[in-house]
Amino acid sequence: MIRALIYLAIILIGLCVSPFLVGNTGYLYIAIGDYQIETSLVFAVIAIVVFYSLLQLIEFALIFFLNLVVNSRYLPERWRKNTARKHTLLGALSLAEEDWENAEKAMLKGAAKGEIPTLNYLAAARAAQHQSDIKARDTYLEKAEKDPIARNAITTTRARYLFQQGELAQARIELDKLAPTSKSKPAILNLAIELYQAQQDWQALKLILPIIKKKQLLSEKALNQLALTINTQVLTTAAETDLQALEKCWHWLSRNERKQPEYIALYALGLYKNQQSKNALTLLLKQIKSQPSNVIFAALSQILHQTDSDAFKQLLALETRYAEHLSYQTCIATIYQQSSDFEQAKIWWQKVCYQQETKANLAALARVQGKTGEQERALQTYCKAINL
């Protein structure tokens, strides 16, 4: 457009200047071989301008004609692409509105001539998943998987859908293809956390726990709770297997974890189950003397009996130190009760209830009162427990 205006300005300037050049038109002589041209300079200039203008006009007409031919040939294809873009937009809006049926239809219509058909098939698969149309969902995922770049994303999506469907074994097969590592994306690791917990595969969770901590995928509280659950389950399972598995699992824990009372108690219970009661008692009594805790006393009450006279004497010798410690009193009371020494058990359960009257504590006191022949008091204690 600017070029045409320039040409027009040149012509207008020529028209304005030409009257002044009539008296002095100049002379131009051109000889090319046997051909000779004689004319005025003004006429030559005007002829050149007109010739160049005609050349530009021919160029413009030729380009316009070629564009018209090309556009007319590919116009239907352009229409189809515009239609596909429109359907994709409608499908995205339907997904936002959670109109799954219309979203699936629109995304499929937009996939044929869409710019990125993989996204259309993924969106259609999501809509089919929400409609519980498993066959259609798998078909869309297979079509989307033809794009090599999208294979990991498709595998992750398929694993998540199978997990939501309750097909844990199939979901695990898909997740194993991704092999969650420190280089994996957070979405894959989060899926692994959920799936491993659902399958109760605590060993697999234990392996990725350092990665979860490093990437800060969970809050500190949630991470500590997950670690406690994993180690608890792993120690419990190992204890039910054999002593070798228990020892292996115990030394698999970090140094700080082996100092935590919860794990010490589980380890001691595992030793007791594998006929290592002496080692278990030694470990628990050592822990009580250095750092007493509720779980240690609870574990001790399950392992220690009056027949273990030396260990029981060591525990009783700590009465002056833990006289007001509720867990200590509960532990002693439970040991006496398990050993059928109901008179002593009653004394200690009374101490427990004096500090904390709960339904469980009062019920335990009532039971030993019944065993000692105090039926009326036992009934009163039961009534008191019921009224709490």
Disulfide bonds with the S-S distance in Angstrom:
none
